[in-house]
Amino acid sequence: MPPSAGHAEIRIVAATPEAARAVAQVIRRSFAGAEQRSYPVPEGGTRLHLTVDTASAAEPALSWLATSRPPSRTGAHVDEV
């Protein structure tokens, strides 16, 4: 199920929980609201899911969102669950 309008889901896969949290912290500086869920990766490591509010983006994220183009491919990556 896709996130509600104005929100985006972000998945971070890292070798350690600390690395995933460091990346999530940077994302939280640019976007408001962050529902966070963490899962172990079967092959080792951590997968962190964040839901962010793109309508409350800070600069420079807001500028990037306004000028970005839709991806040429849509759908899940082959390795996503």
C-alpha positions as CSV (number, residue, x, y, z in Angstrom):
1,M,0.0,0.0,0.0
2,P,1.5,3.4,-1.0
3,P,1.8,6.1,1.7
4,S,-0.8,8.9,1.9
5,A,-0.5,11.9,-0.3
6,G,2.3,14.2,0.7
7,H,4.3,11.4,2.4
8,A,7.1,9.1,1.2
9,E,8.4,5.8,2.5
10,I,12.2,5.4,2.7
11,R,14.0,2.1,3.2
12,I,17.6,2.1,4.5
13,V,19.6,-1.1,4.5
14,A,22.8,-1.1,6.4
15,A,25.4,-3.5,7.8
16,T,24.7,-2.2,11.4
17,P,21.8,-0.5,13.2
18,E,24.1,2.5,14.0
19,A,24.8,3.1,10.3
20,A,21.0,3.0,9.5
21,R,20.3,5.4,12.3
22,A,23.0,7.8,11.1
23,V,21.4,8.0,7.6
24,A,17.9,8.3,9.2
25,Q,19.1,11.2,11.3
26,V,20.3,13.1,8.2
27,I,16.9,12.5,6.5
28,R,15.0,13.8,9.6
29,R,16.9,17.1,9.3
30,S,15.3,17.6,5.9
31,F,11.8,16.2,6.4
32,A,9.2,16.4,9.1
33,G,7.5,13.5,10.7
34,A,9.2,10.2,10.8
35,E,7.4,7.0,11.6
36,Q,10.2,4.5,12.0
37,R,10.3,0.8,12.0
38,S,13.4,-1.4,12.1
39,Y,13.8,-5.0,10.9
40,P,16.7,-7.5,10.7
41,V,17.9,-8.4,7.3
42,P,18.1,-12.2,6.7
43,E,21.6,-12.0,5.3
44,G,22.8,-9.8,8.2
45,G,22.4,-6.1,8.8
46,T,19.4,-3.8,9.5
47,R,16.6,-2.5,7.4
48,L,15.0,0.7,8.6
49,H,11.7,2.1,7.2
50,L,10.8,5.7,7.6
51,T,7.7,7.6,6.6
52,V,8.3,11.3,6.0
53,D,6.1,14.3,5.3
54,T,7.3,15.7,2.0
55,A,4.9,18.7,2.3
56,S,6.9,19.8,5.3
57,A,10.4,19.5,3.7
58,A,13.1,21.9,4.6
59,E,15.6,23.5,2.2
60,P,17.4,22.1,0.2
61,A,15.1,19.1,0.1
62,L,12.1,21.2,-0.9
63,S,14.1,22.6,-3.9
64,W,15.1,19.2,-4.9
65,L,11.5,17.9,-4.7
66,A,10.3,20.8,-6.8
67,T,12.8,20.1,-9.6
68,S,13.0,16.4,-9.6
69,R,11.6,14.3,-12.4
70,P,9.6,11.1,-11.9
71,P,11.7,7.9,-12.3
72,S,11.6,6.2,-15.7
73,R,10.9,2.9,-13.9
74,T,8.3,2.4,-11.3
75,G,7.7,-0.5,-8.9
76,A,9.7,-2.3,-6.3
77,H,13.3,-3.4,-6.7
78,V,13.8,-7.0,-7.3
79,D,15.3,-7.5,-3.8
80,E,12.5,-5.7,-2.0
81,V,10.0,-7.6,0.1
